[in-house]
């Protein structure tokens, strides 16, 4: 399953996200998004990160 990250609507690499966030926190968000995707694939997986912005995780 391919994972795509968007920060404030712009495609972002996992490497740049790990620089902004802790690696463990990014893994938690990705696992949470994966669980939500398995329950309902049509639901958008968004997370508010405070001053950083809105993180959207998509799977394909």
N, C-alpha and C positions, 0 to 999 in steps of 0.2 A: 504494500500500500504506500503510495507516494504522499508525502506531507508537504504542503505549501504554506508558508507563513506570510501574512500581510500585516504591516504596521501602519495604521492610519490610512488604509486603502492602497498602500504601495507594497509591492512584492519585496520581501526582505529575506536575506539568507539566515540560516541557523547560526552561522558563525557570528554575525553582527548582533543577533539576539543574545547569544551567550556572553558577549562583551557587556551588554546593557543589563542583563539579568544573571542571576546565579544559575549554574548548570542544573542544579537540583530543582530549582523553581521552574525552569523551562521544561524539564522532564515531567514534573507534576502537571503543568498546564497541558502538555501534549497528551499525557495519559488520560486526563479528565476529558479532553476534547475527543479522544478516541472512544472512550466509553459513551459519550453523548452521541457520537456518530453511529456507533453500533446500535443504539436504541432507536434513533430516528435520523436516517441519512439526509433528510431534507432540512433539518434544523441547522442554523448557522452557529458555529462555535466561536463566540466572541468573549474576550476577557479585557476588562478595563485595568490598565496598569498605572493609573495615577498620572503623574507628570509626563510619562513616556508616551502614553496614548492608548489607543484601542488595538489589541492584537486579535487577528482573525486567523484561525487555523482551518485549512481545508484538506480533505483527503480525496484521493482519486485512485 
